Amino acid sequence: MLRKISQREDQILQLISKGYSNKDIADELFISPHTAKSHRKSLFIKLRVNNSACLIRAAFEQKLIQI
């Protein structure tokens, strides 16, 4: 069973799906790049993936994003 993602993680996921880097995400959401990276790592764990490409695929399959 997958853990539910937070509202902030959902925001991060949507930006990752648009190709945003950690720095881009940080600038968009007024957070530090380190915080953006931490959220990305949390998403990897929750969706049980180890890279951004797999994250997007898993998020799409679970209907967390639309392409």
Summary of the structure (lengths in Angstrom):
residues: 67
radius of gyration: 10.9
end to end distance: 24.0
largest distance: 32.7
contacts: 173
relative contact order: 0.19
helix: 64%
strand: 0%
